[in-house]
């Protein structure tokens, strides 16, 4: 039977009441006549958060020392563990020597040494060292990478590692030698110093290297400076600044460049964003996006965005209330777009409130919106021929009230009634085609009937069939206003029974119509699900509101058919199509997702007919995919691309190889951009990134841990 005994040892000089205590636990403890205390069998010592385990400990009170027989485990309580075969330590374990020692940090980095000396309770000095975070097995004794050194000193206070005469090896082969090397130990999350470099080769810039330098300014701030040089003359300094506050955060990143792509020009970009929690549940979001020229972001592989937004957004979301106010400045870097004729300064404010009317029941909603936008041009007509007045400025205020209520009949039918009324006031400037002010009122009402049917089979499958019919009554005409926010219309199963299919407020769907739909869903006991939705819109009169690409033009819309299947094997496929009675498609969207332990695939195909009203002079036929497969343990291949069938060429393509294990992450990729414009040329990029884990906070997921095979 295990004996539990707490023995208090005096660990420092001074009065007895001020002395600190240690606790010793063992199976057997006895005191010899030579004033030596011996503990044997499952020995444990606890002192100031440090825990030591061993098979035998002898405390010599005369020499004030501990003689310890292993296997020894010394845990400092902060993520570092020392393993050794034997040790001679002082009473407080702050001084002494450990034989055949191994220092392990959070089960990641391991430093093995012939001998380790503890000094002043702060330093661990290891001699003849091998350091690595790679797993070593009997059939694979050489780690993927390792650092060999004559001596390593660990500063437990500063949490730094100092290597003397360090040699870095890959698969046992020496790669380079460093006389002195300092690194943070893995228990330190943030430390000033160099990060792992990355390599990039592009046709425009040539081979180049990035070497980040991280500066820990304080507990809540840091700065990363990344020089980037290439063989074709680029000299770039990238930077990233981050700061955390009690109620929010700020991150600023950018770069300054001199290169041969635009000789003599100073190029660069600046992106910043911040988020803060305000009083009364409000949230403040800040954004800044700026670039010196249209091609910079793509030339340096930073981002593929082509419209920049800078501004401020204040929001609050509660159970029955939503408030949003924003002011943004937009800048287009698309080829062929002129910012002076685009809305560059845009402000919006929204107040939305949900309520239950006292006498009507159901659910009501009130929404008040304001919108204002300004163009830089002062031309009051369409000088560039794009269908939009070049200098038109607009301010709009809208108030919308809607109400809806459901009644369930005895036979299971669901009858719904709904009304909506929208009032809009426009102030229009610099547009000769419209009056200076326009007021508009649009009332609508709807009655809807649903009849859901449910059937279960003896084998556990369930089927749901639901026909829906909805009648909507609306005005045949209304005052004409400029259309700024409803240029592109989406017709899908989500808005089949909506009052309006237009995405914004400048257009509201008019006329009387009948919306018909039928949905069927089957839930199989084996885990797969199949759902199909079909619908159509019938009108009493064609008011010419919609273009051919929307599928809503004419007195009878195109047929809307959407189907989705999901399986428990990770497969999900969705197809949405719009076609007329002659099966001529105006739109088709197919998306496929497949995720398993070994494979993942995300692919889509889009077809759209030409529609000049949506800025599409020719049809769109395009496929995009992103796939990956696990080649073997740790190895993964990726391939991605986008192909334009109308242009009969690829837009972009990428192929890559990734390797992950418990001590390294390696990414190698080859990408090609085929598209070109007046400011952007086709380019090919090769990127290589190598991350050695175990230092700082860089840990690879446990999913990539290698296992030793016996």
Secondary structure in CASP SS format (residue, H / E / C, confidence):
PFRMAT SS
TARGET T0000
AUTHOR 0000-0000-0000
METHOD secondary structure of the structure
MODEL  1
X C 1.00
X C 1.00
X C 1.00
X C 1.00
X C 1.00
X C 1.00
X C 1.00
X C 1.00
X C 1.00
X C 1.00
X C 1.00
X C 1.00
X C 1.00
X C 1.00
X C 1.00
X H 1.00
X H 1.00
X H 1.00
X C 1.00
X C 1.00
X C 1.00
X C 1.00
X E 1.00
X E 1.00
X E 1.00
X C 1.00
X C 1.00
X E 1.00
X E 1.00
X E 1.00
X E 1.00
X C 1.00
X C 1.00
X C 1.00
X C 1.00
X E 1.00
X E 1.00
X E 1.00
X E 1.00
X E 1.00
X E 1.00
X E 1.00
X E 1.00
X E 1.00
X E 1.00
X E 1.00
X E 1.00
X C 1.00
X C 1.00
X E 1.00
X E 1.00
X E 1.00
X E 1.00
X E 1.00
X E 1.00
X E 1.00
X E 1.00
X E 1.00
X E 1.00
X E 1.00
X C 1.00
X C 1.00
X C 1.00
X C 1.00
X E 1.00
X E 1.00
X E 1.00
X E 1.00
X E 1.00
X E 1.00
X E 1.00
X E 1.00
X E 1.00
X E 1.00
X E 1.00
X C 1.00
X C 1.00
X C 1.00
X C 1.00
X E 1.00
X E 1.00
X E 1.00
X E 1.00
X E 1.00
X E 1.00
X E 1.00
X E 1.00
X E 1.00
X E 1.00
X E 1.00
X C 1.00
X C 1.00
X C 1.00
X C 1.00
X C 1.00
X E 1.00
X E 1.00
X E 1.00
X E 1.00
X C 1.00
X C 1.00
X E 1.00
X E 1.00
X E 1.00
X E 1.00
X C 1.00
X C 1.00
X C 1.00
X E 1.00
X E 1.00
X E 1.00
X E 1.00
X E 1.00
X E 1.00
X E 1.00
X E 1.00
X E 1.00
X E 1.00
X E 1.00
X C 1.00
X C 1.00
X C 1.00
X E 1.00
X E 1.00
X E 1.00
X E 1.00
X E 1.00
X E 1.00
X E 1.00
X E 1.00
X E 1.00
X E 1.00
X C 1.00
X C 1.00
X C 1.00
X C 1.00
X E 1.00
X C 1.00
X C 1.00
X E 1.00
X C 1.00
X C 1.00
X C 1.00
X C 1.00
X E 1.00
X E 1.00
X E 1.00
X E 1.00
X E 1.00
X E 1.00
X E 1.00
X E 1.00
X E 1.00
X E 1.00
X E 1.00
X C 1.00
X C 1.00
X C 1.00
X C 1.00
X E 1.00
X E 1.00
X E 1.00
X E 1.00
X E 1.00
X E 1.00
X E 1.00
X E 1.00
X E 1.00
X E 1.00
X E 1.00
X C 1.00
X C 1.00
X E 1.00
X E 1.00
X E 1.00
X E 1.00
X E 1.00
X E 1.00
X E 1.00
X E 1.00
X E 1.00
X E 1.00
X E 1.00
X E 1.00
X C 1.00
X C 1.00
X C 1.00
X C 1.00
X C 1.00
X C 1.00
X C 1.00
X C 1.00
X E 1.00
X E 1.00
X C 1.00
X C 1.00
X C 1.00
X E 1.00
X E 1.00
X E 1.00
X E 1.00
X E 1.00
X C 1.00
X C 1.00
X C 1.00
X E 1.00
X E 1.00
X E 1.00
X E 1.00
X E 1.00
X E 1.00
X E 1.00
X E 1.00
X E 1.00
X E 1.00
X E 1.00
X C 1.00
X C 1.00
X C 1.00
X C 1.00
X E 1.00
X E 1.00
X E 1.00
X E 1.00
X E 1.00
X E 1.00
X E 1.00
X E 1.00
X E 1.00
X E 1.00
X C 1.00
X C 1.00
X C 1.00
X C 1.00
X E 1.00
X E 1.00
X E 1.00
X E 1.00
X E 1.00
X E 1.00
X E 1.00
X E 1.00
X E 1.00
X E 1.00
X E 1.00
X C 1.00
X C 1.00
X E 1.00
X E 1.00
X E 1.00
X E 1.00
X E 1.00
X E 1.00
X E 1.00
X E 1.00
X E 1.00
X E 1.00
X E 1.00
X C 1.00
X C 1.00
X C 1.00
X C 1.00
X C 1.00
X C 1.00
X C 1.00
X C 1.00
X E 1.00
X E 1.00
X E 1.00
X E 1.00
X E 1.00
X E 1.00
X E 1.00
X E 1.00
X E 1.00
X E 1.00
X E 1.00
X C 1.00
X H 1.00
X H 1.00
X H 1.00
X C 1.00
X E 1.00
X E 1.00
X E 1.00
X E 1.00
X E 1.00
X E 1.00
X E 1.00
X E 1.00
X E 1.00
X C 1.00
X C 1.00
X C 1.00
X C 1.00
X H 1.00
X H 1.00
X H 1.00
X H 1.00
X C 1.00
X C 1.00
X C 1.00
X C 1.00
X C 1.00
X C 1.00
X C 1.00
X E 1.00
X E 1.00
X E 1.00
X E 1.00
X E 1.00
X E 1.00
X E 1.00
X E 1.00
X E 1.00
X E 1.00
X E 1.00
X E 1.00
X C 1.00
X C 1.00
X E 1.00
X E 1.00
X E 1.00
X E 1.00
X E 1.00
X E 1.00
X E 1.00
X E 1.00
X E 1.00
X E 1.00
X E 1.00
X E 1.00
X C 1.00
X C 1.00
X C 1.00
X C 1.00
X C 1.00
X C 1.00
X H 1.00
X H 1.00
X H 1.00
X C 1.00
X E 1.00
X E 1.00
X E 1.00
X E 1.00
X E 1.00
X E 1.00
X E 1.00
X E 1.00
X E 1.00
X E 1.00
X E 1.00
X E 1.00
X E 1.00
X E 1.00
X E 1.00
X C 1.00
X C 1.00
X C 1.00
X E 1.00
X E 1.00
X E 1.00
X E 1.00
X E 1.00
X E 1.00
X E 1.00
X E 1.00
X E 1.00
X E 1.00
X E 1.00
X E 1.00
X E 1.00
X E 1.00
X E 1.00
X C 1.00
X C 1.00
X C 1.00
X C 1.00
X C 1.00
X C 1.00
X C 1.00
X C 1.00
X C 1.00
X C 1.00
X C 1.00
X C 1.00
X C 1.00
X C 1.00
X C 1.00
X C 1.00
X C 1.00
X E 1.00
X E 1.00
X E 1.00
X E 1.00
X E 1.00
X E 1.00
X E 1.00
X E 1.00
X E 1.00
X E 1.00
X E 1.00
X E 1.00
X E 1.00
X E 1.00
X E 1.00
X E 1.00
X C 1.00
X C 1.00
X C 1.00
X C 1.00
X C 1.00
X E 1.00
X E 1.00
X E 1.00
X E 1.00
X E 1.00
X E 1.00
X E 1.00
X E 1.00
X E 1.00
X E 1.00
X E 1.00
X E 1.00
X E 1.00
X E 1.00
X E 1.00
X E 1.00
X C 1.00
X C 1.00
X C 1.00
X C 1.00
X C 1.00
X C 1.00
X C 1.00
X E 1.00
X E 1.00
X E 1.00
X E 1.00
X E 1.00
X E 1.00
X E 1.00
X E 1.00
X E 1.00
X E 1.00
X E 1.00
X E 1.00
X E 1.00
X E 1.00
X E 1.00
X E 1.00
X E 1.00
X E 1.00
X E 1.00
X E 1.00
X C 1.00
X C 1.00
X C 1.00
X C 1.00
X C 1.00
X E 1.00
X E 1.00
X E 1.00
X E 1.00
X E 1.00
X E 1.00
X E 1.00
X E 1.00
X E 1.00
X E 1.00
X E 1.00
X E 1.00
X E 1.00
X C 1.00
X C 1.00
X C 1.00
X C 1.00
X C 1.00
X C 1.00
X C 1.00
X C 1.00
X C 1.00
X C 1.00
X C 1.00
X C 1.00
X C 1.00
X C 1.00
X C 1.00
X C 1.00
X C 1.00
X C 1.00
X C 1.00
X C 1.00
X C 1.00
X C 1.00
X C 1.00
X C 1.00
X C 1.00
X C 1.00
X C 1.00
X C 1.00
X C 1.00
X C 1.00
X C 1.00
X C 1.00
X C 1.00
X C 1.00
X C 1.00
X C 1.00
X C 1.00
X C 1.00
X E 1.00
X E 1.00
X E 1.00
X E 1.00
X E 1.00
X E 1.00
X E 1.00
X E 1.00
X E 1.00
X E 1.00
X E 1.00
X C 1.00
X C 1.00
X C 1.00
X C 1.00
X C 1.00
X E 1.00
X E 1.00
X E 1.00
X E 1.00
X E 1.00
X E 1.00
X E 1.00
X E 1.00
X E 1.00
X E 1.00
X E 1.00
X C 1.00
X C 1.00
X C 1.00
X C 1.00
X C 1.00
X C 1.00
X C 1.00
X C 1.00
X H 1.00
X H 1.00
X H 1.00
X C 1.00
X C 1.00
X C 1.00
X C 1.00
X C 1.00
X E 1.00
X C 1.00
X C 1.00
X E 1.00
X E 1.00
X E 1.00
X E 1.00
X E 1.00
X E 1.00
X E 1.00
X E 1.00
X C 1.00
X C 1.00
X C 1.00
X C 1.00
X E 1.00
X E 1.00
X E 1.00
X E 1.00
X E 1.00
X E 1.00
X E 1.00
X E 1.00
X E 1.00
X C 1.00
X C 1.00
X C 1.00
X C 1.00
X C 1.00
X E 1.00
X E 1.00
X E 1.00
X E 1.00
X E 1.00
X E 1.00
X E 1.00
X E 1.00
X E 1.00
X E 1.00
X E 1.00
X C 1.00
X C 1.00
X C 1.00
X E 1.00
X E 1.00
X E 1.00
X E 1.00
X E 1.00
X E 1.00
X E 1.00
X E 1.00
X E 1.00
X E 1.00
X C 1.00
X C 1.00
X E 1.00
X H 1.00
X H 1.00
X H 1.00
X C 1.00
X E 1.00
X C 1.00
X C 1.00
X C 1.00
X E 1.00
X E 1.00
X E 1.00
X E 1.00
X E 1.00
X E 1.00
X E 1.00
X E 1.00
X E 1.00
X E 1.00
X E 1.00
X E 1.00
X E 1.00
X C 1.00
X C 1.00
X E 1.00
X E 1.00
X E 1.00
X E 1.00
X E 1.00
X E 1.00
X E 1.00
X E 1.00
X E 1.00
X E 1.00
X C 1.00
X C 1.00
X C 1.00
X C 1.00
X E 1.00
X E 1.00
X E 1.00
X E 1.00
X E 1.00
X E 1.00
X E 1.00
X E 1.00
X E 1.00
X E 1.00
X E 1.00
X E 1.00
X C 1.00
X C 1.00
X C 1.00
X E 1.00
X E 1.00
X E 1.00
X E 1.00
X E 1.00
X E 1.00
X E 1.00
X E 1.00
X E 1.00
X E 1.00
X C 1.00
X C 1.00
X C 1.00
X C 1.00
X C 1.00
X C 1.00
X C 1.00
X C 1.00
X C 1.00
X E 1.00
X E 1.00
X E 1.00
X E 1.00
X E 1.00
X E 1.00
X E 1.00
X E 1.00
X E 1.00
X E 1.00
X C 1.00
X C 1.00
X C 1.00
X C 1.00
X C 1.00
X C 1.00
X C 1.00
X C 1.00
X C 1.00
X H 1.00
X H 1.00
X H 1.00
X C 1.00
X C 1.00
X C 1.00
X C 1.00
X C 1.00
X C 1.00
END
